[in-house]
Protein backbone atom coordinates (compact mmCIF):
# COMPACT_ATOMS: atom_id res chain seq x y z
CA UNK A 1 0.00 0.00 0.00
CA UNK A 2 1.28 3.44 -0.95
CA UNK A 3 1.49 5.95 1.87
CA UNK A 4 1.68 9.70 1.58
CA UNK A 5 3.81 11.52 4.12
CA UNK A 6 1.77 12.84 7.02
CA UNK A 7 2.53 15.81 9.19
CA UNK A 8 2.86 15.41 12.96
CA UNK A 9 0.04 17.83 13.80
CA UNK A 10 0.70 18.11 17.52
CA UNK A 11 4.40 18.88 17.02
CA UNK A 12 3.58 21.38 14.29
CA UNK A 13 0.97 23.08 16.51
CA UNK A 14 3.57 23.31 19.30
CA UNK A 15 6.03 24.99 16.92
CA UNK A 16 3.38 27.46 15.77
CA UNK A 17 2.51 28.25 19.37
CA UNK A 18 6.20 28.90 20.12
CA UNK A 19 6.45 31.12 17.03
CA UNK A 20 3.37 33.11 18.06
CA UNK A 21 4.60 33.51 21.64
CA UNK A 22 7.94 34.85 20.41
CA UNK A 23 6.12 37.33 18.17
CA UNK A 24 3.91 38.52 21.03
CA UNK A 25 6.94 38.95 23.27
CA UNK A 26 8.67 41.04 20.61
CA UNK A 27 5.58 43.19 20.27
CA UNK A 28 5.26 43.75 24.03
CA UNK A 29 8.98 44.60 24.40
CA UNK A 30 8.72 47.10 21.55
CA UNK A 31 5.71 48.75 23.19
CA UNK A 32 7.61 48.85 26.49
CA UNK A 33 10.59 50.42 24.71
CA UNK A 34 8.35 53.04 23.08
CA UNK A 35 6.86 53.87 26.49
CA UNK A 36 10.34 54.26 27.96
CA UNK A 37 11.38 56.59 25.12
CA UNK A 38 8.23 58.68 25.58
CA UNK A 39 8.86 58.87 29.32
CA UNK A 40 12.46 59.98 28.76
CA UNK A 41 11.27 62.60 26.28
CA UNK A 42 9.05 64.00 29.04
CA UNK A 43 12.06 64.08 31.41
CA UNK A 44 14.03 66.08 28.82
CA UNK A 45 11.19 68.58 28.52
CA UNK A 46 11.03 68.90 32.30
CA UNK A 47 14.78 69.64 32.36
CA UNK A 48 14.43 72.15 29.53
CA UNK A 49 11.74 74.05 31.46
CA UNK A 50 13.80 73.95 34.66
CA UNK A 51 11.60 71.56 36.63
CA UNK A 52 14.46 69.11 37.33
CA UNK A 53 18.22 69.57 37.70
CA UNK A 54 20.94 68.38 35.36
CA UNK A 55 21.96 65.81 37.97
CA UNK A 56 18.41 64.41 37.90
CA UNK A 57 18.50 64.21 34.10
CA UNK A 58 21.89 62.42 34.16
CA UNK A 59 20.46 59.85 36.55
CA UNK A 60 17.46 59.41 34.27
CA UNK A 61 19.75 58.96 31.25
CA UNK A 62 21.70 56.19 32.98
CA UNK A 63 18.52 54.32 33.96
CA UNK A 64 17.00 54.75 30.49
CA UNK A 65 20.13 53.44 28.73
CA UNK A 66 20.30 50.36 30.95
CA UNK A 67 16.64 49.62 30.35
CA UNK A 68 17.00 50.16 26.59
CA UNK A 69 19.91 47.71 26.44
CA UNK A 70 17.88 45.13 28.36
CA UNK A 71 14.87 45.54 26.08
CA UNK A 72 17.03 45.31 22.94
CA UNK A 73 18.62 42.10 24.22
CA UNK A 74 15.17 40.64 24.94
CA UNK A 75 13.95 41.58 21.47
CA UNK A 76 16.99 40.01 19.80
CA UNK A 77 16.59 36.84 21.85
CA UNK A 78 12.91 36.59 20.92
CA UNK A 79 13.76 37.16 17.27
CA UNK A 80 16.26 34.30 17.40
CA UNK A 81 13.68 32.07 19.08
CA UNK A 82 11.13 32.92 16.39
CA UNK A 83 13.71 32.28 13.67
CA UNK A 84 14.52 28.83 15.09
CA UNK A 85 10.81 27.97 15.31
CA UNK A 86 10.35 29.11 11.72
CA UNK A 87 13.19 26.89 10.54
CA UNK A 88 11.67 23.90 12.37
CA UNK A 89 8.28 24.57 10.79
CA UNK A 90 9.85 24.95 7.36
CA UNK A 91 11.62 21.59 7.72
CA UNK A 92 8.36 19.87 8.62
CA UNK A 93 6.50 21.54 5.77
CA UNK A 94 9.29 20.85 3.24
CA UNK A 95 9.16 17.15 4.08
CA UNK A 96 5.55 17.13 2.89
CA UNK A 97 6.48 17.89 -0.73
CA UNK A 98 4.03 16.01 -2.96
CA UNK A 99 5.10 12.90 -4.79
CA UNK A 100 3.34 12.32 -8.08
CA UNK A 101 1.40 9.10 -8.48
CA UNK A 102 -0.74 7.87 -11.33
CA UNK A 103 -3.54 5.33 -11.19
CA UNK A 104 -3.44 2.85 -14.05
CA UNK A 105 -5.20 -0.40 -14.90
CA UNK A 106 -2.24 -2.34 -13.55
CA UNK A 107 -2.16 -0.38 -10.27
CA UNK A 108 -0.45 2.69 -8.95
CA UNK A 109 2.66 3.97 -10.67
CA UNK A 110 5.00 6.82 -9.88
CA UNK A 111 6.39 8.05 -6.61
CA UNK A 112 9.79 6.60 -7.31
CA UNK A 113 8.54 3.01 -7.04
CA UNK A 114 10.90 0.75 -8.98
CA UNK A 115 13.02 3.61 -10.28
CA UNK A 116 16.70 3.97 -9.64
CA UNK A 117 18.20 7.31 -8.79
CA UNK A 118 20.51 8.75 -11.42
CA UNK A 119 24.12 8.90 -10.37
CA UNK A 120 25.89 12.22 -10.62
CA UNK A 121 28.88 12.28 -12.87
CA UNK A 122 32.02 13.22 -11.03
CA UNK A 123 34.55 15.21 -13.00
CA UNK A 124 38.04 13.74 -12.98
CA UNK A 125 40.77 15.94 -11.58
CA UNK A 126 43.57 16.79 -13.95
CA UNK A 127 47.12 16.49 -12.79
CA UNK A 128 49.08 19.69 -12.84
CA UNK A 129 51.87 19.77 -15.41
CA UNK A 130 55.35 20.32 -14.08
CA UNK A 131 57.11 23.35 -15.45
CA UNK A 132 60.79 23.16 -16.25
Buried (B, 14 or more C-beta within 10 A) or exposed (E): EEEEEEEEEEEBEEBBEBBEBBBEBBEEBBEBBEEBEEEBEEBEEBBEEEEBEEEEBEEBEEEBEEBBEBBEEBBEBBBEBBEBBBEBBEEBEEEEEEEEBEEEEEEEEBBEEEEEEEEEEEEEEEEEEEEE
